[in-house]
């Protein structure tokens, strides 16, 4: 895309700025960002060209327009408008950009570009989180509560956050960005943000207040003024939590078990118990409700709508629509027979990668929920079976990733799934297998979500959820 063909800057919303040249800086960056944003792993509107970018807020954490050797640090909230979308729609993204006259070779892969005009003309603008010097500054901001422009930094009253910790950005397959500080803390910076408290801040704080030690309690966090994003509530931008050094995530443990052909049932059983304990703590800490007939029918309708939408985007789903809808019809039938489901706050995107194990003890992390769903939907009470279905799908995912398939791989997944449900039932009053039709409906809904996700982000993995689709539709 040439500079002349870049999306025009959309009519600006009222923006909060703590950058002396915020609007001018943004105008000079519009073309660069329009090319750079869609290539990022966490960009949610892949496949839809941009028709506009608008500035929500600009805050200089370090001065950016100077000519000296000290790097600048610019925080931006920008709203994107995909082509064909109505004006005012789109997504709000958080960007943290470094500015240097000369970019060190180690930071060259993080380059966004060099503006051809404006206050940053000729200077290198780059992704700041990969720069340990600038990431360290962000930690110091979190250590000292206060406000700067649209940004507000807060800290838990009992949190011990050491100064001077070395910073390293985590790579890998993430929908957000994370930085580890020493072996003490990890910062998760949300990329696509919406007005309202993010569950990854709300739920761990509630669990800490309830005395649940299976989830790291937030040490600090930062937010943006919601008024600057045309919403009444602040936007959660990042959460700092203790880093569970020495732990291994469940995905790595499962793949190791598969490679060594060892039984995973014991670990899965303990993970089921940990999940039930966290569900019980959430039910004590936050409001619960009960879903009755009409509400369950609406849930089945939403599942059918997600299937219809996914089948439009992923043609491979289309032959299985009739079989998959039978699972949702069973949920409707359960509702019409007078069935009900208790609902509460959940993890929302539970899988093996969100579970950490150290010395045989499991912890859960990343309570953000499924990033593709609207924030308000992720904050609604849901039946615990949704989390359980997500973990069951994860055992199948691990088996699907194994490079030496055979009957024993399917047996490994079945044994893990069974052990997980037994562990959960050993703590909870609810046995996940007591209503197989309900579990199947939620597992089908999750598999459809996975198909859409993989088709958009990891096409090489699409065969894994499609294997489940064929089984669930059969």
C-alpha positions as CSV (number, residue, x, y, z in Angstrom):
1,X,0.0,0.0,0.0
2,X,1.4,3.4,-1.0
3,X,1.2,6.4,1.3
4,X,-1.4,7.9,-1.0
5,X,-3.6,4.8,-0.9
6,X,-3.5,4.3,2.9
7,X,-6.8,4.6,4.6
8,X,-7.8,8.2,5.4
9,X,-7.9,9.2,9.0
10,X,-11.5,8.8,10.1
11,X,-13.3,11.7,11.6
12,X,-11.9,11.9,15.1
13,X,-13.8,11.1,18.2
14,X,-13.2,13.3,21.2
15,X,-9.7,12.3,22.2
16,X,-7.8,12.6,25.5
17,X,-4.2,13.5,24.8
18,X,-1.2,14.0,27.0
19,X,1.2,14.3,24.0
20,X,2.1,17.9,23.0
21,X,1.8,16.9,19.4
22,X,-0.6,13.9,19.7
23,X,-2.9,14.6,16.8
24,X,0.0,15.5,14.5
25,X,2.0,12.4,15.6
26,X,-1.0,10.2,14.8
27,X,-1.6,11.8,11.4
28,X,2.0,11.1,10.5
29,X,1.7,7.5,11.6
30,X,-1.7,6.6,10.0
31,X,-0.2,5.1,6.8
32,X,2.5,3.2,8.7
33,X,0.0,1.8,11.2
34,X,-2.5,0.9,8.5
35,X,0.1,-1.4,7.0
36,X,1.5,-2.7,10.2
37,X,-1.6,-3.4,12.3
38,X,-3.2,-6.1,10.0
39,X,0.0,-8.1,10.1
40,X,0.0,-8.5,13.9
41,X,-0.9,-11.8,15.4
42,X,-3.4,-10.1,17.8
43,X,-5.2,-8.1,15.1
44,X,-8.8,-9.3,15.1
45,X,-10.1,-8.2,11.7
46,X,-7.9,-10.2,9.4
47,X,-9.1,-10.5,5.9
48,X,-11.0,-7.2,6.0
49,X,-9.0,-4.2,4.6
50,X,-9.0,-1.1,6.6
51,X,-11.0,1.9,5.5
52,X,-10.0,4.2,8.4
53,X,-8.1,4.8,11.6
54,X,-9.1,7.3,14.2
55,X,-7.3,8.5,17.4
56,X,-8.8,7.7,20.7
57,X,-6.0,8.9,23.0
58,X,-2.3,9.7,22.8
59,X,0.0,9.8,25.8
60,X,3.7,10.3,25.9
61,X,5.2,8.2,28.7
62,X,8.6,9.5,27.6
63,X,9.0,12.6,25.3
64,X,9.0,11.4,21.7
65,X,9.7,14.5,19.5
66,X,13.1,15.3,20.9
67,X,16.3,14.8,18.9
68,X,18.5,13.3,21.6
69,X,19.6,9.7,22.1
70,X,17.0,9.0,24.8
71,X,14.2,6.8,23.3
72,X,10.6,8.1,23.4
73,X,7.6,6.1,24.5
74,X,4.2,6.7,23.1
75,X,1.0,5.1,24.2
76,X,-1.9,5.1,21.6
77,X,-5.4,4.0,21.6
78,X,-6.6,3.8,18.0
79,X,-9.9,2.8,16.5
80,X,-10.0,0.8,13.3
81,X,-12.8,0.7,10.7
82,X,-12.7,-2.4,8.5
83,X,-13.8,-1.8,4.9
84,X,-17.6,-2.1,4.5
85,X,-18.3,-1.6,8.2
86,X,-20.4,1.3,9.3
87,X,-18.7,4.4,10.6
88,X,-18.3,4.2,14.4
89,X,-17.9,0.4,14.4
90,X,-14.7,-1.5,14.4
91,X,-12.2,-2.2,17.2
92,X,-10.1,-0.2,19.6
93,X,-6.5,-1.3,19.8
94,X,-3.8,-0.4,22.3
95,X,-0.3,0.3,20.9
96,X,2.9,1.0,22.8
97,X,5.5,2.5,20.5
98,X,9.1,3.3,21.0
99,X,10.8,6.2,19.1
100,X,14.5,6.4,18.4
101,X,16.8,8.3,16.0
102,X,18.8,5.2,15.5
103,X,17.3,1.7,16.0
104,X,19.7,-0.9,17.4
105,X,20.0,-4.0,15.2
106,X,18.4,-6.2,17.9
107,X,15.3,-4.1,17.6
108,X,15.1,-4.0,13.8
109,X,12.4,-6.7,13.5
110,X,10.1,-4.6,15.6
111,X,10.2,-1.6,13.3
112,X,6.8,-0.1,12.4
113,X,8.4,2.5,10.1
114,X,9.8,6.0,9.8
115,X,7.3,8.8,9.3
116,X,8.0,11.0,6.3
117,X,6.5,14.1,8.0
118,X,5.3,15.4,11.3
119,X,7.0,15.7,14.7
120,X,8.6,12.2,14.4
121,X,9.9,12.7,10.8
122,X,12.8,10.4,10.0
123,X,12.8,8.7,13.4
124,X,12.3,5.0,13.9
125,X,9.0,4.0,15.4
126,X,8.8,0.5,16.7
127,X,7.0,-2.0,19.0
128,X,8.1,-0.9,22.4
129,X,7.5,-4.0,24.4
130,X,10.5,-5.8,22.9
131,X,12.7,-3.0,24.1
132,X,13.8,-4.0,27.7
133,X,14.6,-0.4,28.5
134,X,11.1,0.8,27.7
135,X,9.3,-2.2,29.2
136,X,11.2,-1.5,32.4
137,X,9.8,2.0,32.4
138,X,6.3,0.6,32.2
139,X,7.0,-1.5,35.3
140,X,8.1,1.6,37.2
141,X,4.8,3.3,36.2
142,X,2.9,0.4,37.7
143,X,5.0,0.6,40.9
144,X,3.9,4.2,41.4
145,X,0.1,4.7,41.2
146,X,-1.1,7.8,39.5
147,X,-2.5,9.3,36.3
148,X,-1.0,10.6,33.1
149,X,-3.3,11.9,30.4
150,X,-5.9,9.2,29.7
151,X,-4.0,6.6,31.7
152,X,-4.5,5.6,35.3
153,X,-2.0,3.3,37.1
154,X,-3.1,1.4,40.2
155,X,-1.5,-1.0,42.6
156,X,-2.8,-3.6,45.1
157,X,-2.2,-2.2,48.6
158,X,-0.3,-5.3,49.7
159,X,1.7,-6.0,46.5
160,X,5.5,-6.2,46.7
161,X,6.9,-5.1,43.3
162,X,10.7,-4.9,43.2
163,X,12.4,-2.2,41.2
164,X,14.9,-2.7,38.5
165,X,13.7,-6.1,37.3
166,X,15.0,-7.1,33.9
167,X,12.3,-7.3,31.2
168,X,11.8,-9.8,28.5
169,X,8.9,-9.9,26.0
170,X,7.3,-13.3,25.4
171,X,6.8,-14.4,21.8
172,X,4.6,-17.2,20.6
173,X,1.0,-17.6,19.7
174,X,-0.8,-14.9,21.7
175,X,-3.8,-12.7,21.2
176,X,-2.3,-10.1,23.6
177,X,1.3,-9.2,24.6
178,X,3.2,-10.2,27.7
179,X,6.4,-9.1,29.4
180,X,8.1,-11.1,32.2
181,X,10.1,-9.1,34.8
182,X,12.9,-11.1,36.3
183,X,11.2,-14.2,37.8
184,X,8.8,-12.2,39.9
185,X,6.0,-10.7,37.7
186,X,4.4,-10.9,34.3
187,X,2.5,-8.1,32.6
188,X,-0.3,-8.9,30.2
189,X,-1.1,-6.0,27.9
190,X,-4.4,-6.3,26.2
191,X,-4.4,-5.3,22.5
192,X,-8.1,-5.2,21.6
193,X,-9.8,-3.2,24.4
194,X,-13.4,-2.3,25.2
195,X,-15.1,-0.2,27.9
196,X,-15.6,-2.2,31.1
197,X,-13.4,-4.1,33.5
198,X,-11.6,-7.0,31.8
199,X,-12.4,-10.4,33.4
200,X,-8.7,-11.0,33.6
201,X,-8.5,-8.3,36.3
202,X,-12.0,-8.7,37.8
203,X,-12.0,-12.4,38.4
204,X,-8.5,-12.9,39.9
205,X,-9.2,-10.0,42.3
206,X,-12.5,-11.6,43.3
207,X,-10.8,-15.0,43.8
208,X,-8.0,-13.4,45.9
209,X,-10.6,-11.7,48.1
210,X,-12.3,-15.1,48.5
211,X,-9.1,-16.7,49.6
212,X,-8.6,-18.9,46.5
213,X,-4.8,-19.5,46.1
214,X,-5.1,-21.3,42.8
215,X,-5.1,-18.1,40.8
216,X,-2.3,-15.4,41.0
217,X,-3.7,-12.2,42.5
218,X,-3.1,-9.0,40.5
219,X,-0.3,-6.8,41.8
220,X,-1.0,-3.8,39.7
221,X,-3.0,-2.7,36.6
222,X,-3.6,0.3,34.3
223,X,-6.7,1.6,32.6
224,X,-7.8,4.3,30.2
225,X,-10.5,6.9,30.8
226,X,-13.6,5.5,29.3
227,X,-14.9,8.9,28.2
228,X,-12.0,9.1,25.7
229,X,-13.3,5.9,24.0
230,X,-17.0,7.0,23.9
231,X,-18.0,4.8,26.8
232,X,-18.8,5.5,30.5
233,X,-16.5,2.8,31.9
234,X,-12.7,2.7,31.9
235,X,-10.9,0.3,29.6
236,X,-8.6,-2.2,31.3
237,X,-5.3,-2.0,29.4
238,X,-2.9,-4.3,31.3
239,X,-2.6,-6.5,34.4
240,X,0.6,-7.3,36.4
241,X,0.6,-10.6,38.3
242,X,3.1,-12.8,40.1
243,X,5.0,-14.9,37.7
244,X,4.7,-18.6,38.6
245,X,8.4,-19.5,38.0
246,X,9.2,-23.1,37.7
247,X,5.7,-24.2,36.6
248,X,4.8,-25.9,33.4
249,X,1.7,-25.4,31.4
250,X,-0.7,-28.3,30.9
251,X,-0.3,-28.2,27.1
252,X,3.4,-28.9,27.4
253,X,2.8,-31.6,30.0
254,X,0.2,-33.3,27.8
255,X,2.4,-33.3,24.7
256,X,5.3,-34.7,26.8
257,X,3.0,-37.5,28.1
258,X,1.9,-38.3,24.5
259,X,5.5,-38.3,23.3
260,X,6.5,-40.7,26.1
261,X,3.2,-42.7,25.8
262,X,2.6,-42.3,29.5
263,X,-0.8,-42.1,31.2
264,X,-2.1,-38.5,31.9
265,X,-5.1,-39.5,33.9
266,X,-3.7,-38.6,37.3
267,X,-2.8,-35.1,36.2
268,X,-6.1,-34.7,34.4
269,X,-8.0,-35.8,37.6
270,X,-6.2,-33.3,39.7
271,X,-6.8,-30.6,37.1
272,X,-10.5,-31.4,37.3
273,X,-10.4,-30.9,41.0
274,X,-8.6,-27.6,40.7
275,X,-11.2,-26.4,38.2
276,X,-14.1,-27.3,40.5
277,X,-12.4,-25.5,43.4
278,X,-12.1,-22.3,41.3
279,X,-15.7,-22.6,40.1
280,X,-16.9,-22.9,43.7
281,X,-14.8,-19.9,44.8
282,X,-16.2,-17.8,41.9
283,X,-19.7,-18.8,42.8
284,X,-19.1,-17.7,46.4
285,X,-17.5,-14.4,45.4
286,X,-19.8,-13.2,42.6
287,X,-23.5,-13.3,41.7
288,X,-25.0,-16.5,40.3
289,X,-28.2,-17.2,38.5
290,X,-30.3,-20.1,37.1
291,X,-31.1,-20.5,33.4
292,X,-34.6,-21.8,32.7
293,X,-36.5,-22.8,29.6
294,X,-36.6,-19.7,27.5
295,X,-33.0,-18.7,28.5
296,X,-31.7,-22.1,27.5
297,X,-33.6,-21.9,24.2
298,X,-32.0,-18.6,23.6
299,X,-28.6,-20.1,24.3
300,X,-29.3,-22.8,21.7
301,X,-30.4,-20.2,19.2
302,X,-27.1,-18.3,19.8
303,X,-25.2,-21.5,19.2
304,X,-27.1,-22.1,15.9
305,X,-26.4,-18.5,14.8
306,X,-22.7,-19.0,15.5
307,X,-22.7,-22.2,13.4
308,X,-24.5,-20.4,10.6
309,X,-21.9,-17.5,10.7
310,X,-19.0,-19.9,10.9
311,X,-20.2,-22.0,8.0
312,X,-20.3,-18.9,5.8
313,X,-16.7,-18.1,6.6
314,X,-15.4,-21.7,6.6
315,X,-17.0,-23.8,3.8
316,X,-15.6,-27.1,5.3
317,X,-18.2,-26.8,8.0
318,X,-21.2,-26.8,5.6
319,X,-21.7,-30.5,5.1
320,X,-22.0,-31.0,8.9
321,X,-24.5,-28.3,9.8
322,X,-27.5,-30.7,10.1
323,X,-25.7,-33.1,12.3
324,X,-24.2,-30.4,14.5
325,X,-27.6,-28.7,15.0
326,X,-28.9,-32.0,16.5
327,X,-26.7,-31.2,19.6
328,X,-28.3,-27.8,19.9
329,X,-31.8,-29.3,19.4
330,X,-31.1,-31.6,22.4
331,X,-30.5,-28.5,24.5
332,X,-33.8,-27.0,23.4
333,X,-35.6,-30.3,24.2
334,X,-34.0,-30.3,27.7
335,X,-35.3,-26.8,28.3
336,X,-38.8,-27.7,27.2
337,X,-38.8,-30.7,29.5
338,X,-38.3,-28.2,32.4
339,X,-34.6,-28.5,32.7
340,X,-32.4,-25.8,34.1
341,X,-28.7,-24.9,34.4
342,X,-27.0,-23.0,37.2
343,X,-24.9,-20.1,35.8
344,X,-22.0,-18.2,37.3
345,X,-18.8,-16.4,36.3
346,X,-16.3,-18.6,34.6
347,X,-12.8,-18.7,33.2
348,X,-14.4,-18.5,29.8
349,X,-11.6,-19.9,27.6
350,X,-10.3,-22.8,29.6
351,X,-7.8,-25.1,28.0
352,X,-4.5,-26.8,28.9
353,X,-2.4,-23.8,28.0
354,X,-4.3,-21.8,30.7
355,X,-3.4,-24.3,33.4
356,X,0.0,-24.2,35.1
357,X,1.4,-27.1,37.3
358,X,4.2,-26.9,39.8
359,X,5.0,-29.7,42.3
360,X,1.7,-31.4,41.4
361,X,-0.4,-28.4,42.1
362,X,-2.5,-26.8,39.4
363,X,-3.2,-23.0,39.0
364,X,-5.3,-21.3,36.3
365,X,-4.4,-18.1,34.5
366,X,-5.7,-15.8,31.7
367,X,-9.3,-15.2,32.7
368,X,-10.0,-12.9,29.8
369,X,-12.4,-15.3,28.1
370,X,-12.6,-15.9,24.4
371,X,-11.2,-12.6,22.9
372,X,-13.5,-12.9,19.9
373,X,-16.6,-12.5,22.0
374,X,-17.8,-9.0,23.1
375,X,-16.6,-8.0,26.5
376,X,-20.1,-7.7,28.0
377,X,-20.9,-11.2,26.9
378,X,-17.7,-12.6,28.5
379,X,-18.8,-11.0,31.8
380,X,-22.2,-12.7,31.9
381,X,-22.8,-15.7,34.1
382,X,-22.5,-19.0,32.2
383,X,-23.1,-22.7,33.0
384,X,-19.9,-24.3,34.3
385,X,-20.2,-26.9,31.6
386,X,-18.9,-24.3,29.2
387,X,-15.5,-24.3,30.9
388,X,-15.5,-28.1,31.2
389,X,-16.3,-28.5,27.5
390,X,-13.3,-26.3,26.7
391,X,-10.9,-28.4,28.7
392,X,-12.3,-31.6,27.1
393,X,-11.7,-30.1,23.7
394,X,-8.1,-29.3,24.8
395,X,-7.3,-32.9,25.5
396,X,-8.5,-33.7,22.0
397,X,-6.3,-30.9,20.7
398,X,-3.2,-32.4,22.3
399,X,-4.0,-35.8,20.8
400,X,-4.6,-34.2,17.4
401,X,-1.1,-32.5,17.6
402,X,0.7,-35.8,18.2
403,X,2.7,-36.8,15.2
404,X,2.4,-40.5,15.6
405,X,-1.4,-41.1,15.5
406,X,-2.8,-44.5,16.4
407,X,-5.6,-46.1,18.5
408,X,-3.7,-45.5,21.7
409,X,-3.8,-41.7,21.0
410,X,-7.6,-41.7,21.0
411,X,-7.5,-43.9,24.1
412,X,-5.2,-41.4,25.8
413,X,-7.6,-38.5,25.1
414,X,-10.6,-40.6,26.3
415,X,-8.9,-41.5,29.5
416,X,-7.8,-37.9,30.2
417,X,-11.3,-36.6,29.5
418,X,-12.9,-39.2,31.8
419,X,-10.4,-38.6,34.6
420,X,-10.9,-34.8,34.4
421,X,-14.7,-35.2,34.8
422,X,-14.2,-37.5,37.7
423,X,-11.9,-35.1,39.4
424,X,-14.4,-32.3,38.9
425,X,-17.3,-34.4,40.3
426,X,-15.2,-35.3,43.3
427,X,-15.2,-31.7,44.5
428,X,-18.4,-30.3,42.9
429,X,-22.0,-31.3,43.5
430,X,-22.3,-31.5,39.7
431,X,-21.0,-34.5,37.7
432,X,-20.2,-33.2,34.2
433,X,-21.1,-36.5,32.6
434,X,-24.6,-36.7,34.3
435,X,-26.2,-34.9,31.3
436,X,-24.2,-36.0,28.2
437,X,-26.5,-34.2,25.8
438,X,-25.8,-30.8,27.5
439,X,-22.0,-31.5,27.5
440,X,-22.2,-32.4,23.8
441,X,-24.0,-29.2,23.0
442,X,-21.4,-27.0,24.6
443,X,-18.5,-29.0,23.2
444,X,-20.0,-28.7,19.8
445,X,-20.3,-24.9,20.2
446,X,-16.7,-24.8,21.3
447,X,-15.5,-26.9,18.3
448,X,-17.3,-24.5,15.9
449,X,-15.5,-21.6,17.6
450,X,-12.2,-23.5,17.1
451,X,-12.8,-24.1,13.4
452,X,-13.4,-20.4,12.8
453,X,-10.4,-19.4,14.9
454,X,-8.0,-21.8,13.2
455,X,-9.3,-20.9,9.7
456,X,-8.5,-17.2,10.4
457,X,-5.2,-17.5,12.4
458,X,-3.7,-21.0,12.1
459,X,-5.0,-22.8,9.0
460,X,-2.4,-25.6,9.4
461,X,-4.3,-26.6,12.6
462,X,-7.8,-26.6,11.1
463,X,-7.8,-30.4,10.8
464,X,-7.9,-30.8,14.6
465,X,-11.2,-29.2,15.3
466,X,-12.6,-30.6,12.0
467,X,-11.9,-34.1,13.3
468,X,-14.1,-33.2,16.3
469,X,-16.7,-31.7,14.0
470,X,-17.1,-34.9,12.1
471,X,-17.4,-36.9,15.4
472,X,-19.9,-34.5,16.9
473,X,-22.0,-34.4,13.8
474,X,-22.1,-38.2,13.3
